[in-house]
C-alpha cells in the first residue's frame, strides 16, 4: 500500500467530473496541498484503484452550523439516504477518470516509442505528422521545417497532401495563416485553432470594425483543397529554439477538445526535442557527405577513344569508398576504385590520403598496376597499421583497347557488351594492410568496340541485403538486361544498374538487410569506342 501524505488530497467534484471530460493535465492540476488532515471538508473515499485510504473515514469532519440537524440526526439521515447518493457513485467516477488517464499515458508512450525508432529527419517528421493527426482527430496536415538559426535544412512535408496541394498552400501569404505567423516569429503567434467561414458566409466584424478575418487567397485555397479549419502548433526545442511549425487540417469546421489539446501539447514538446536531435544528425551527415564529395574528382578527364561516367552515393555514416580517373603519359589512362574500412570522418580522411597517394604512384609507375598497389600497401601498413583497404587499379590504353589491371581484395570488374556480359577473372588476393607483403599477378583484358568495363565497390552488393552470391547474380542480370539504347552512354549504364540492383534504395524502403542504406556505393564505367 502506498504511503500517501494526508496533507495532499485530490479535490475532484463528482458533478464537475461527470460534466467535464478531465484529461491527464486537468487531474494533475487539481492536486494541491489540502491543509491539516483534521480540517478536511470532505470524507476520505474508500479504496480507489487499488489504493487504500490512509485515514479512516468519518461520517462528518466539521461541526454542523447553527440551526442545522444534530450530529445524531445527520448520521441517521446518512444511513437512510437513497443508494444513488452514496459515496460509491463518486468513487466510480474517479475510477473512470483514472482509467482515462492511464489510457492517455499509454497512447503517448506508444507514439513516442514509434517516433524514437525513426532513423532520420525525414521519417521523424512524417511519423510526427501521423501521430499529431491521430491525437487531434484530423486527416491531413503539414509540417514546415525552418530553423530560426538559418542553417537549414528547410523542408515542407505533407500528410494526405500532394506536391500540388502543398504548392497551393504556399501561395497563401504567410501572415494570413496561424502557422505562417509562427514561422515569421511574431510575438503574438502561438498557434491554436483557426476556423474558416463557409464560402459566401459574411465575415464577423473585427476589433477595428467590419473586416474579413480570413485572407481571400486563403479562402480560395481552402475551398479548393476542401478543408474548413486548422490547428497549428510551434515546434520549439530548448537547445535550438524555433524549428518550424505544424498544422493539421479538418475537413469540417471543428477544433480539438481540451483533452486533445493537452495530449498533443505533451507530444509536441517531446517530439520537438527528438526533431532537434535528428536535425543535428542530418546537418552532420550533410557536412560529412560534402567533404567526401570534395575529396573525389570534380570532373572526369576527356580522353580520345573512351567515354567515362561515375556515380557515388554516400551512406549516412560517411564511408570510405572512392574512385579516380587520371590521364597518364603517351595517351594512357588510369582507373581506380577502392574502399577503406570504417565509417565517419576518420574513414573519409583516410580515403582522401589513400586516393592522393595512389595518384602519385600511378603517375610514376602506372604501367605496372602490381607495383602501384604494392607501394600503396607499404604506405598504408607504415602510416595506418590499424586500417585496411581494398583497391583495384587499371592501366588502360584506349587506342589499343587494352587494359592491364590488378586488385587487392576488391570486387571483380564487369565487362558489358552486346555479345557478352561477364565478370573479369582476377587473381585472388588479400586486402591492403592484411599481409606483411602484398603482391598478386595482374590480368590483361581487351574489350571489344562498344563494350563497357564497370568498376564498382562492394557497397553496391551489400546494399541489396542479399548474400554475396545472390548479389553478384543480381548485378549480372541487371547488366545483361541493359537496354540497347543505353549501351552507348556509360552514364545511362550506371543509372540502369542502380535502378535494377537497388530498386528500393532510399529511406523508408523497408529492406531488411543489415547494410541497407548504410554503405557507400561507387560505380565507374568506361566505354571503349
Buried (B, 14 or more C-beta within 10 A) or exposed (E): EEEBEBEEBBEBEBEEBEEEEBBBBBBEEBEEEBEEBEEBEEBBBEEBEEEEBEEEEEEEBEEEEEEEEEEEEBEEEEEEEEEEEEBEEBBEBBEBBBEBBEEBEEBBEEBBEEBEEBBBBBBBBBBBBBBBBBBBBBEBBBBBBBBEEEEEEEBBBBBBBEEEBBEBBEEBEBEBBBBBBBBEEEEEBEBEBBBBBEEEEEEEEEEEEEEBBBBEEBBBBBEEBEBBBBBBBBBBBEEBEBBBBBBBBBEEEBBBEEBBBBBBEBBBBBBBBBBBBBBEBBBBBEEBBEBBEEBBBEEBEEBEBBBBBBBBBBBBBBBBBBBBBBEBEEBBBBBBBBBBBBBEBBBBBBBBBBBEBBBEBBBEBBBBBBBBBBBBBBBBBEEBEEBBBBBBBBBBBBBEBBBBBBBBBBBBBBBBBEEEBBBBEBEEBBBBBBBEEBEBEBBEBEBEEBBBBBBBBBBBBBBBBBEEEEBBEBBBEBBEEBEEEBBEBBBBBBBBBBEBBBEEBEEEEEBEBEBBBBBBBBBBBBBBE
